[in-house]
Amino acid sequence: MNLFQRLSYTALNFPTSAAGMPIFIFILPFYADDLGLGLSLVGIIFFLGRFTDILTDPVMGLLIDKFPSRWGKHKHWILLSTPIFMFATFLIFLPQTSSPSWIYFFVGLFMLYLAFTLSTITQLSWATYLAPDYDERTKLLTLRELMALLGMFSVIAIPAIVEISDPTLQAKVNAIGIFVLFCIPLITINAVFFTPDSSSYKSKDSSEYSFSNFLTLFSNKMLIRIVIAAVLIAFCMSLNGALYLIWMEVVIELPEYSSRLILIYYVVSVFGLWIWRYLSLKTSKHFAAGISCIYAIIVLTLGFIGYWYIKDLTTFQRLIGVGTFIVLYGFSFSGPLPLINAMTADISDKLNVELGENISGTVFSFLTTLTKIGFALAAVVPYLVLELYWGFDISLGTSNTESSKMAIYYIYTFVPIISYTIASYLLFTHSLGRQDHEKIKSQLTNHAV
């Protein structure tokens, strides 16, 4: 592929991340507080929306593997996701009522995540065809992550600009929705026209592709270890996102700087992506991903210690302190997950050799199915624990009890530390490296010939 084709493919991740990231940072607090659904109910609805979405992933993986089209194995699924994606974005980001029901929120979330499923699994499966080489795959999927970061950067920049004239959460959410609705069709049409797709796939007998392929992956120890690491990392990142606005308002007491600081966070993560990418190309994917987890643990530990020194300082001094933490923590954000996607593609090649068939759609649906559990739990668990056990009330802000404020602080810091520790061990002990994949690639090439 030439550079333009690479950019066309990877840009598909731009609107997905632009719509997905605000769910945790803006949408959940918006529906919980501004639209009056409450913290616990929003957390439960979000969990149910993600849980029902989880059920669609194995189906999507099966469909990708079983039903190609005259355009190839992937393009038609990307096209199918577009109208669903646009309608769901309109429902969630531009609600037509100030008092939506829980059913409205649930339906909107379910449709949005269904569109994500259609698009994301297809994109990841597509990568195994577009980049068959170990290092080329790393380059392509880290470029895809760069597009995700640019999407996040864009939707963080929008609220940062909007809050200058209108600081309300509704204004920020509406502006993000309009931007995403504009991007979806333009990027999709460009990718479908200019990105190559596999043309040799033919629809196979139903006996060759079935849910048994998905179920057998639970016995694949190599894949399970990587997927568990992905679940833990997704949980960490999503938990920090779900609690970020609350943490900034109630613990740090600097809510007016929240959008601008998170913007800095995502700018820094772009530079972090290239650091982890470079380390991966010089060493291995699993080593670089493991190091990024260790780095996150160190920064979180320093942040925990540093808080006790800045909590009673002036506004400017607290801003410098929390800004430093966010800059350092931002370097870790883009490290592990794109590398785990590339590692999963390598495992998919290994299974292709062992099974004699390409089940990349099923393999990535397995990864996304279980990873979504981490995303789902990241909102419902801390929200329910804070509200039901510590009596936290989001509408009270800084008037909440000191014990509930400290609960936010400890959950925000120590849960990710524990999760990153386990994930780093699983990544460091991964056994499929560059030389192993070269042998697999050679076997696939000989088989194709």
Residue pairs with C-beta under 8 A, 6 or more apart in sequence:
1 9
1 130
1 195
1 196
4 194
5 194
5 195
5 196
6 140
6 143
7 143
8 190
8 191
8 193
8 194
8 195
9 123
9 126
9 127
9 130
9 140
9 144
9 191
9 195
10 140
10 143
10 144
10 146
10 147
11 147
11 187
11 190
11 191
12 78
12 119
12 123
12 144
12 147
12 187
12 188
12 191
13 120
13 123
13 144
13 145
13 147
13 148
13 151
14 147
14 148
14 150
14 151
14 154
14 183
14 187
15 85
15 151
15 180
15 183
15 184
15 187
16 116
16 119
16 120
16 148
16 151
17 147
17 148
17 149
17 151
17 152
18 151
18 152
18 154
18 155
18 176
18 179
18 180
18 183
19 85
19 89
19 93
19 112
19 116
19 155
19 176
19 180
20 116
21 151
21 152
21 155
21 156
21 241
22 93
22 155
22 173
22 176
23 46
23 92
23 109
23 112
24 238
24 241
24 242
24 244
24 378
24 379
25 241
25 242
25 244
25 245
25 262
26 159
26 169
26 172
26 173
26 176
26 245
27 92
27 93
27 173
28 42
28 43
28 46
28 242
28 379
28 383
29 169
29 245
29 246
29 394
30 169
30 170
30 173
31 37
31 42
31 100
31 105
32 38
32 39
32 41
32 42
32 394
33 169
33 394
33 395
34 168
34 169
34 170
35 95
35 98
35 99
35 100
36 99
37 45
37 100
37 102
37 105
38 394
39 383
39 386
39 387
39 392
39 393
39 394
40 383
40 384
40 387
40 388
41 102
42 105
42 379
42 383
43 379
43 380
43 382
43 383
43 384
44 380
44 384
45 102
45 105
45 106
45 109
46 109
46 376
46 379
46 380
47 376
47 377
47 379
47 380
48 106
49 105
49 106
49 109
49 110
49 113
50 109
50 113
50 372
50 373
50 375
50 376
51 376
52 110
53 110
53 113
53 114
53 116
53 117
53 372
54 369
54 372
54 373
54 376
56 114
56 117
57 117
57 121
57 365
57 366
57 368
57 369
57 372
58 211
58 214
58 362
58 365
58 366
58 369
59 365
60 77
60 117
60 118
60 121
60 122
60 361
60 365
61 121
61 125
61 214
61 359
61 361
61 362
61 363
61 364
61 365
61 366
62 209
62 210
62 211
62 213
62 214
62 361
62 362
62 365
63 77
63 361
64 73
64 74
64 77
64 121
64 122
64 125
64 360
64 361
64 362
64 365
65 125
65 209
65 213
65 358
65 359
65 360
65 361
65 362
66 203
66 204
66 206
66 209
67 203
68 198
68 201
68 202
68 203
69 75
69 76
71 192
71 197
72 196
72 197
72 198
72 199
72 201
73 125
73 126
73 129
73 197
73 198
73 201
73 361
74 122
74 123
74 125
74 126
74 129
74 197
74 198
75 192
75 195
75 197
77 118
77 119
77 122
78 118
78 119
78 122
78 123
78 188
78 191
78 192
79 188
79 192
80 118
81 115
81 118
81 119
81 122
82 115
82 184
82 185
82 188
84 111
84 114
84 115
84 118
85 112
85 115
85 116
85 119
85 184
86 181
86 184
86 185
87 111
88 108
88 109
88 111
88 112
88 114
88 115
89 112
89 177
89 180
89 181
89 184
90 177
90 181
91 104
91 107
91 108
91 111
91 112
92 105
92 108
92 109
92 112
92 177
93 173
93 174
93 176
93 177
93 178
93 180
94 174
94 177
94 178
95 104
97 104
113 372
117 368
120 368
121 361
121 364
121 365
121 368
122 361
123 144
124 341
124 344
124 345
124 360
124 364
124 367
124 368
125 360
125 361
125 364
126 195
126 197
127 137
127 140
127 141
127 144
127 341
127 342
127 345
128 137
128 345
128 348
128 349
128 358
128 360
129 197
129 198
129 360
130 140
130 195
130 196
131 137
131 139
131 140
131 141
131 345
132 349
132 441
132 444
133 441
134 346
134 434
134 437
134 438
134 441
135 281
135 434
137 342
137 345
137 346
138 277
138 280
138 281
138 285
138 339
138 342
139 277
139 281
141 338
141 339
141 341
141 342
141 345
142 273
142 274
142 276
142 277
142 280
142 338
142 339
142 342
144 338
144 341
145 273
145 334
145 337
145 338
146 270
146 273
149 266
149 269
149 270
149 273
149 334
150 270
152 266
152 269
153 263
153 266
153 267
153 270
154 179
155 176
155 179
155 180
156 259
156 262
156 263
156 265
156 266
157 263
158 172
158 175
158 176
158 179
159 172
159 175
159 176
159 259
160 259
160 260
160 263
162 171
162 172
162 175
163 171
163 172
163 256
163 259
167 256
172 259
204 357
208 357
209 357
209 359
209 362
213 355
213 359
213 362
214 362
214 365
214 366
217 223
217 224
217 362
217 363
217 366
218 224
220 347
220 351
222 347
222 350
222 430
222 431
222 432
223 344
223 347
223 363
223 366
225 426
225 429
225 430
226 340
226 343
226 344
226 347
226 367
226 426
226 427
226 430
227 344
227 366
227 367
227 370
227 371
228 370
228 422
228 423
228 426
229 289
229 336
229 340
229 422
229 423
229 426
229 427
230 336
230 337
230 340
230 367
230 370
230 371
230 374
231 370
231 371
231 373
231 374
232 374
232 419
232 420
232 422
232 423
233 293
233 336
233 337
233 340
233 374
233 419
233 420
233 423
234 337
234 371
234 372
234 374
234 375
234 378
235 374
235 375
235 377
235 378
235 415
235 419
236 296
236 378
236 415
236 416
236 419
236 420
236 423
237 333
237 337
237 378
238 374
238 375
238 378
238 379
239 378
239 379
239 381
239 382
239 411
239 412
239 415
239 416
240 412
240 416
241 378
242 378
242 379
242 382
242 383
243 382
243 408
243 411
243 412
244 258
244 262
245 255
245 258
246 394
246 408
247 408
247 409
247 412
248 254
248 255
248 257
248 258
248 261
248 322
249 255
249 258
249 397
249 398
250 397
250 398
250 400
250 405
250 408
251 307
251 405
251 408
251 409
251 412
252 318
252 322
253 318
253 398
254 261
254 315
254 318
254 319
254 322
257 319
261 322
261 323
261 326
262 326
264 323
264 326
264 327
264 330
265 326
265 327
265 329
265 330
265 333
266 330
266 333
267 330
268 326
268 327
268 330
268 331
269 330
269 331
269 333
269 334
270 334
271 331
272 292
272 330
272 331
272 332
272 333
272 334
272 335
273 334
273 335
273 338
275 331
275 335
276 288
276 289
276 291
276 292
276 334
276 335
276 336
276 339
277 288
279 287
279 288
279 291
280 287
280 288
280 289
280 339
284 433
284 434
285 339
285 340
285 342
285 343
285 346
286 339
286 343
286 427
286 428
286 430
286 432
286 433
287 427
287 428
288 335
288 339
289 335
289 336
289 339
289 340
289 343
289 427
290 424
290 425
290 427
290 428
291 335
292 332
292 335
292 336
292 339
293 332
293 335
293 336
293 420
293 421
293 423
293 424
293 427
294 420
294 424
295 331
295 332
295 335
296 329
296 332
296 335
296 416
296 420
297 417
297 420
297 421
297 424
299 325
299 328
299 329
299 331
299 332
300 329
300 413
300 416
300 417
300 420
301 417
302 325
302 328
303 325
303 328
303 329
303 413
304 413
304 414
306 321
306 324
306 325
307 321
307 409
309 321
310 317
310 318
310 321
310 322
311 318
313 321
336 423
336 427
340 367
340 427
341 364
341 367
343 430
343 432
344 363
344 364
344 367
345 360
345 364
346 432
346 437
346 440
347 363
347 432
348 358
348 359
348 360
348 363
348 364
349 437
349 440
349 441
349 444
350 432
350 440
351 359
351 363
352 358
352 359
352 360
352 444
353 440
353 443
353 444
353 447
356 447
382 411
382 415
385 407
385 411
386 392
386 404
386 407
386 408
386 411
387 393
387 394
389 407
390 401
390 403
390 404
390 407
391 400
391 401
391 404
392 400
392 401
392 404
392 407
392 408
393 400
398 405
